[in-house]
Amino acid sequence: MTMQVVPPTSSLVMGLDGGGSKTVAVIAFRDELGSCKEIARAESGPSNVLTSDDAKQNIIDAIMRVQTMANDALGFEPRMSSSCFCLAGAGRKAIVQVWRDLIARQSIGGETLITDDAEPVLRQCGPRGASLAVISGTGSIVVGRCTNGGRVRCGGWGPLISDEGSGYDVALNAVRQASLHEDGRLDCPAIHRQVIDFFEGQCFTDIIPKLGSLGRQEIAQLTNQITQLDGDIDHPEARVLLQSAGRQLADLVQAAKSRIEPIEENIPLAMAGGLLCQSLTVRKSMLDELQQRNVMVEAMLVDDPVTGAVMLAADAIG
């Protein structure tokens, strides 16, 4: 393996992005101009402490794996000048303390920042200034950054209260439509079949006990089957489901933008999360709806949030 050489004026930084589906850690070196070059990248399982029993172990696994890979690449044990951990649920003080105690035991070195998983998405809109981030994966949320650095949020209250436009929400709506088809109240045979197949049933009644035994993240995977139906002219009901999700996300974006201070006409909107990254229909529906409402944004797709975590770690060095 060819060793990578870290310039003497550079600093090592670590960024970690942890959510409901996976955890990604990156070690990079930051040069004197503030640019970062990736040295090592590692993944582990979900790290949302609210939904995953293995969250703590997955964080540790991601850190250890990326450190080992960086060690192999550099030829010495890496010590960070700064690290940024962007974790689902970290908006709650009690959860932040759990993560802080866990991370402190990993002997990473340097300053450690802990933020929620929306911050690295916002950061990719730029280091400062008004911006919005809409995230739709297993769950959904919109966060905004005001010009003065203040934050606003809309949605993201969890599946029992508010997860509109999320993968989990689309999956549940598909199950509801399948039930209506079963009753003869709606004609959507393709969705009905996809739901039964996803839960490995022979008929619709077979899925009921399985639905109750699966977690939110597992159920949200049904949305992948719905997106596969999208575009089939014989099954427009799949597109209707995804378009509805897009309009719900537009509601969240509009509400969040109305609270950005000072009010600006056209601000960056970063789009992230599995559903938004995978479904053009959801993105287009959301953006078309915003345009019709005269809510002006400059949309960009963020398919690698951990890059924003690395940027935040580099920013902390000054």
Secondary structure, 3 states (H helix, E strand, C coil): CCCCCCCCCCEEEEEEEECCCCEEEEEEEECCCCCEEEEEEEEECCCCCCCCCCHHHHHHHHHHHHHHHHHHHHCCCCCCCEEEEEECCCCCHHHHHHHHHHHHCCCCCCEEEEECCCHHHHHCCCCCCCEEEEEECCCEEEEEECCCCCEEEEECCECCCECCCCHHHHHHHHHHHHHHHHHCCCCCHHHHHHHHHHCCCCCHHHHHHHHHHCCHHHHHCHHHHHHHHCCCCCCHHHHHHHHHHHHHHHHHHHHHHCCCCCCCCCEEEEEECHHHHHCHHHHHHHHHHHHHCCCCEEEEECCCCHHHHHHHHHHHHC
